Amino acid sequence: MGDEEAQPEFRQWYDRALDVGPAGNQAFFGRDVLAGLVQGIRDFREHRQQRWDQYHGPGATLLGCAMWMDDPELLDELARLQAACVVVSKQARDKKVQPPDLPYKLRRLADLNTRTPGLPVCYFPPLEQLTSLIDGEHPVIGPGWSLPPGDEMIPTVRTIGFRKGVGANGSMPPILHAKLALLGRLWEHDENDFGPADVTAFTPKRLWIGSANFTASSRRSLEFGFWTEDPVLLRGAEEFLLDLIGSSEGIDPDADLHLPERALPDFDDAAMAEAAAELRFADPEDD
């Protein structure tokens, strides 16, 4: 039979899309639900609804997570955004492929990272507070510490979690199972409530919640997904996704365990107090 054997599929399943909430939002049931995600990103990027716009914020931005991502149409749509960051599950190492080479499934995502700008940290205060680890340890802030440059970027695709088989006593380690995509606008302004200032921020606008992984194979499965603009869900999803991004790792990190690349710094309070005292009691004639 070989090539003549038909692939099993749901031939007569009733696929359906329903309008939900404000105009432009739909819920999808059945096969090819991922098409609703891709089209929703495209609609947002093309400003199909006026309420999705933001004063001083023309660029479309996406924060997302899924177990895995490889759908070509979705990857191309992400590449058209002003900024994006999607966290996926850390993948097992291919024993046949030796570092620094990557297996094919990772190379596609690494390629996306090279052709996209990533996510600018300066628009997200929870990410601005984090600093890169130094030799695997939290950096210690003391006198003379300099902040990272304001143009720091996080790559478009990140990973999180544990590689398979790492769980204690044979247990399965936690996995990233949520499938979320939060769309919003980065925006800038030259004043705040107190006067002139450089203001940068992100405003979430709409959220995709679904069962489908961001993969081409998910289009053959029976799935569910919908767009919402509920403000409570927008805020909750933003906090959750920024936590994931802040705790994420590179495409193919060396560690099998979960080892975030960024963390809140420690403060050398004694050294900072000593430096402050020296300044306070310095001889004016030495100036």
NORLIN-V35217 format. One record per pair of residues at least 4 apart in sequence whose ideal C-beta (glycine too) atoms are under 6 Angstrom apart, sorted by the first residue. I is the first residue (numbers start at 1). J is the second residue. If there is no record, write none. Layout:
# NORLIN-V35217
i=I j=J
i=I j=J
This chain:
# NORLIN-V35217
i=1 j=5
i=13 j=30
i=15 j=30
i=15 j=31
i=16 j=29
i=17 j=26
i=17 j=28
i=18 j=27
i=19 j=26
i=20 j=25
i=20 j=27
i=20 j=226
i=21 j=25
i=24 j=49
i=25 j=227
i=27 j=226
i=28 j=33
i=28 j=36
i=28 j=225
i=29 j=224
i=30 j=222
i=32 j=219
i=33 j=212
i=33 j=223
i=33 j=225
i=34 j=71
i=34 j=212
i=34 j=218
i=34 j=219
i=36 j=225
i=37 j=208
i=38 j=73
i=38 j=74
i=38 j=77
i=40 j=227
i=41 j=77
i=43 j=48
i=44 j=52
i=44 j=60
i=44 j=183
i=45 j=60
i=47 j=53
i=52 j=205
i=54 j=185
i=54 j=187
i=54 j=203
i=56 j=187
i=56 j=188
i=56 j=189
i=57 j=185
i=57 j=186
i=57 j=187
i=59 j=82
i=59 j=186
i=60 j=81
i=60 j=82
i=61 j=82
i=61 j=83
i=61 j=184
i=61 j=186
i=62 j=81
i=62 j=84
i=62 j=181
i=62 j=183
i=63 j=85
i=63 j=182
i=63 j=241
i=64 j=86
i=64 j=180
i=64 j=181
i=65 j=87
i=65 j=178
i=65 j=180
i=65 j=244
i=66 j=88
i=66 j=179
i=66 j=213
i=66 j=214
i=67 j=89
i=67 j=213
i=68 j=88
i=68 j=213
i=68 j=215
i=69 j=88
i=69 j=214
i=70 j=215
i=71 j=214
i=71 j=215
i=71 j=216
i=74 j=214
i=75 j=112
i=78 j=84
i=79 j=116
i=83 j=119
i=84 j=156
i=85 j=119
i=85 j=154
i=85 j=156
i=85 j=245
i=86 j=157
i=87 j=158
i=87 j=160
i=87 j=244
i=87 j=248
i=88 j=159
i=89 j=161
i=89 j=175
i=89 j=176
i=90 j=159
i=90 j=161
i=90 j=163
i=92 j=163
i=92 j=164
i=94 j=103
i=97 j=101
i=97 j=103
i=102 j=106
i=102 j=107
i=102 j=110
i=102 j=252
i=106 j=110
i=106 j=251
i=106 j=252
i=109 j=157
i=109 j=251
i=110 j=251
i=112 j=116
i=112 j=156
i=112 j=157
i=113 j=155
i=113 j=156
i=113 j=157
i=116 j=156
i=118 j=153
i=118 j=154
i=118 j=155
i=118 j=156
i=119 j=154
i=120 j=153
i=121 j=127
i=121 j=128
i=121 j=152
i=122 j=150
i=122 j=200
i=123 j=186
i=123 j=200
i=123 j=202
i=126 j=242
i=127 j=246
i=130 j=246
i=130 j=262
i=131 j=139
i=131 j=265
i=132 j=262
i=134 j=139
i=138 j=263
i=138 j=265
i=138 j=266
i=139 j=265
i=140 j=266
i=140 j=268
i=141 j=145
i=141 j=265
i=141 j=267
i=142 j=268
i=142 j=271
i=142 j=272
i=143 j=271
i=143 j=275
i=148 j=152
i=158 j=248
i=159 j=249
i=160 j=176
i=160 j=244
i=160 j=248
i=161 j=175
i=161 j=176
i=161 j=258
i=162 j=166
i=162 j=173
i=162 j=257
i=162 j=258
i=163 j=256
i=166 j=173
i=166 j=256
i=167 j=171
i=167 j=172
i=167 j=173
i=179 j=210
i=180 j=237
i=181 j=208
i=182 j=204
i=182 j=207
i=182 j=237
i=182 j=241
i=183 j=205
i=183 j=206
i=184 j=202
i=184 j=203
i=184 j=204
i=184 j=205
i=185 j=203
i=186 j=202
i=187 j=201
i=188 j=200
i=189 j=199
i=191 j=196
i=191 j=197
i=192 j=197
i=192 j=199
i=204 j=234
i=204 j=238
i=206 j=227
i=206 j=229
i=207 j=228
i=207 j=233
i=207 j=234
i=207 j=237
i=208 j=227
i=210 j=225
i=211 j=223
i=211 j=224
i=212 j=218
i=212 j=223
i=212 j=225
i=213 j=218
i=228 j=233
i=233 j=237
i=237 j=241
i=247 j=260
i=249 j=253
i=249 j=261
i=255 j=259
